[in-house]
C-alpha cells in the first residue's frame, strides 16, 4: 500500500471511530502522521491494534518532544506503530500544555511502553496515568528536574574542568 493510500485509509477509520477526537493528518516526509486528542490515545492505539485490516501490533518507539515556544502545546508525545506482516508504519501524536503534563499510559495495550514511558517521565516529567511503576529509570531518584526539557542549559556552567576553547567554542 502506498503511503498516501495508507494515510487516507487510517484517517477515514480514525474519523469514523473517534470523530472530533481526530485532529489532523499529514504525510511527514515518509511517514503518515496522525494527531489525536490526548485523552483518547489509549483507545486510539487499541483500535489500531485490534483493527483487522490495519493491525498495528508493534510499538516501534515512543518519544516526548518539548516545544517551549508553542504556547498551549509545549509538549507532544509521538508513538510509532508498525504492522509487521504488511510493513505499514505510522506515527500518532498528541499535544498538550506545560500546565498539564498528564497523559494516559498505553501499557495496557503494549507492555513494551513500560520502559519507554518511564524514560519520558524521567527526562521530560510527563506523568503517564495508569502506569504500573512510574519512576525514574536512568537518572538518580534525587534529581529534582527533567534534563531534556529545553528550559535547562545544555551544559553545567559551574564546571571548572572544561575549557571551551578546547572544543571550538
C-alpha positions in Angstrom: 0.0 0.0 0.0 1.3 3.4 -0.9 2.0 6.0 1.9 -0.8 8.3 0.6 -3.3 5.4 0.4 -2.3 4.3 4.0 -2.8 7.9 5.1 -6.3 8.0 3.7 -7.3 4.6 5.0 -6.2 5.3 8.6 -7.6 8.8 8.5 -11.0 7.6 7.4 -11.1 4.9 10.1 -10.0 7.3 12.9 -12.5 9.9 11.8 -15.3 7.3 11.7 -14.4 5.8 15.1 -13.3 8.9 17.1 -15.0 11.9 15.3 -13.8 15.1 16.9 -11.1 13.2 18.8 -9.2 13.1 15.5 -7.4 16.3 15.0 -5.2 16.1 11.8 -3.2 14.0 9.5 -0.3 14.7 7.1 2.4 12.8 5.3 5.6 13.8 7.2 8.4 13.0 4.8 7.8 9.2 4.5 5.5 8.6 7.4 1.7 9.1 7.7 1.3 11.1 10.9 -1.9 11.5 12.8 -2.7 13.8 15.7 -5.4 12.9 18.1 -6.7 14.2 21.4 -4.5 13.3 24.3 -7.2 11.7 26.4 -8.1 9.3 23.6 -4.6 8.0 22.9 -5.0 4.6 24.7 -8.3 4.0 22.9 -6.8 5.0 19.5 -3.8 2.7 20.0 -6.1 -0.1 21.0 -8.4 0.5 18.0 -5.4 0.5 15.6 -4.1 -2.7 17.3 -7.4 -4.6 17.0 -8.4 -3.4 13.5 -8.1 -6.5 11.3 -7.1 -4.5 8.2 -4.6 -2.2 9.9 -3.3 -4.4 12.7 -0.7 -2.0 14.1 0.5 -4.5 16.7 4.1 -3.4 17.2 5.2 -0.3 19.1 8.5 0.7 17.4 9.2 3.7 19.6 7.7 6.4 21.7 9.2 9.8 22.4 8.4 13.1 24.1 9.0 16.4 22.4 9.4 19.8 24.0 8.4 22.9 22.0 8.7 25.7 24.6 7.8 28.4 22.0 4.5 26.7 21.1 2.1 28.3 23.5 -0.6 25.9 24.8 1.1 23.0 23.0 4.5 23.0 24.6 4.7 19.2 24.8 4.0 16.3 22.5 4.3 12.5 22.7 4.9 10.6 19.4 4.1 6.9 19.1 5.4 5.0 16.1 3.4 1.9 15.3 4.2 -0.9 12.8 2.2 -3.6 11.1 5.0 -6.1 10.6 3.4 -8.6 8.1 2.4 -5.8 5.7 5.3 -3.4 6.7 3.0 -0.4 7.3 4.3 2.2 9.7 2.6 5.3 11.1 3.1 7.9 13.7 0.5 9.0 16.3 1.0 12.3 18.0 -0.7 14.0 21.0 0.0 17.6 22.1 -0.6 19.3 25.4 0.3 22.3 27.5 3.0 22.8 30.0 0.4 23.3 32.7 -1.0 19.7 32.5 1.6 17.1 31.6 -0.7 14.1 32.4 -1.1 11.5 29.6 -2.9 8.2 29.6 -0.5 5.2 29.7 -0.7 2.7 26.8 0.9 -0.1 28.8 -2.4 -1.9 28.8 -2.0 -2.3 25.0 1.8 -2.5 24.7 3.7 -3.8 27.7 6.9 -2.5 25.9 5.6 1.0 26.6 6.5 0.5 30.2 10.2 1.4 29.9 9.5 4.0 27.2 7.0 5.9 29.4 9.4 5.7 32.3 12.2 7.2 30.2 9.9 10.1 29.1 8.8 10.7 32.7 12.5 10.7 33.7 13.7 13.1 31.0 10.6 15.3 30.4 8.5 15.0 33.5 5.4 13.6 31.7 3.1 11.8 34.0 1.6 8.6 32.4 -1.7 8.0 34.2 -2.2 4.3 34.9 1.4 3.3 34.5 2.2 0.4 36.8 5.5 1.7 38.1 6.2 5.3 37.1 9.6 6.2 38.5 13.0 7.3 37.1 14.7 4.7 35.0 18.1 6.3 34.0 18.6 9.3 36.3 19.0 9.4 40.1 15.8 9.4 42.1 17.2 12.6 43.9 17.1 14.7 40.7 14.5 17.4 41.1 14.3 18.4 37.4 13.9 16.8 34.0 17.0 17.3 31.9 15.7 17.0 28.4 13.4 20.0 28.7 14.7 22.9 26.7 14.4 25.2 29.8 17.7 23.8 31.1 21.1 24.7 29.8 22.9 22.1 27.7 26.0 22.3 29.9 26.8 22.8 33.6 28.2 26.4 33.9 29.7 25.6 37.2 32.2 23.1 35.9 35.8 24.3 36.2 37.4 21.3 34.4 36.1 22.3 31.0 37.9 24.8 28.8 35.6 25.7 26.0 38.4 26.9 23.7 39.4 23.2 23.5 36.1 22.4 22.0 35.9 25.1 19.3 33.5 27.3 21.2 
